[in-house]
């Protein structure tokens, strides 16, 4: 009887073990990595919920509990080992500017945001500090429009950055009477429209004025340019310091919004300034003719054998590091340029517009114009 009992127990154990393997046992490396991927996917969303704080904490705790081997196995719809594992710099060097005690006058610097810590400090932080230095009697605060990025920074680094609603609720709670909104966005695109719609809901709580985004008014077509575009064009070309025999390819994000004509205007501005070696492209290939294949053909036809790739973006974040410069991604612009076989040398400069002093002062000038309109 005892032998039959032991044999039955062994059979049950074997069946249970087999079922566990088939289902993905909860203690297996794969299961633990998969669980972290699910937790990352849960916070990779553009909406803040009542569980966001707890979800961010849970994802980081589960990641920290993984072995190095398990971390390399993390996958999900939007998850990979780099979500927590990539080193993008020291988050503690950043000031989220979410303090209370604002006072009655606030300048709210609104950015899309970036999870690349060093770039955030140098670009968005650089712009904010320049504005704060110019307006010591105003409180400068921050808001990001990308909740996905806010969640990433909070989960990985423990830094909490306000979204637009949180920043506006903070302003109301602090008794702000006059609010100047300074978007750090490049243009009057979809993100600018969305943030204005969100902030306009608070128009009955305080006086609100909007400063211009970096490149100012859009204009009707590619021929319409302005002094803002001239300032940025001169600043980025000077910073890039590309020799005359080298093509400087400036890579913007691109958009299907009607404001995409801004990229064509920037190309017009470059041509009018005599920067014949400068070519403006976009990650999204919108407007037409700004995709990688089109720009490669233009650079090749112009006879340049050496190329510098540099972002035409306020921050040097995911698009600059990955879509532009990733040497391991066959679809990156770096790989497409080198893979074309048409060029002798292709280099990348990973630096956002926001870290250029002249660009920071242009934002200050836009803020000044908004303050003067009050």
ABEGO torsion letter per residue (X at the ends): XAAAAAAAAAAAAAAAAAAAAAAGBAABAAAAAAAAAAAAAAABBABBBAAAAAAAAAAAAAAAABBAAAAAABBBAABBAAAAABBAEBAAABBAGABBGAEABBBBBBBAEBABAAAAAAAAAAAAAAAAAABAABBBBBBBABAAAAAAAAAAAGBBBBBAAAAAAAAAAAGBABBBBBBABABBBAAAAAAAAAAAAAAAABBBBBBBBAAEBAEABAABBBAAAAAAAAAAAAAAGBBAABBBBBBBAEBABAAAAAAAAAAAAAAAAGBAABBBBBAAGOBBGABAAAAAAAAAAAGBABBBBBBBBABBBAAAAAAAABAABAABAAAAAAAAGABABBBBBBBBAAABAAAAAAAAAAAAAAAAAX
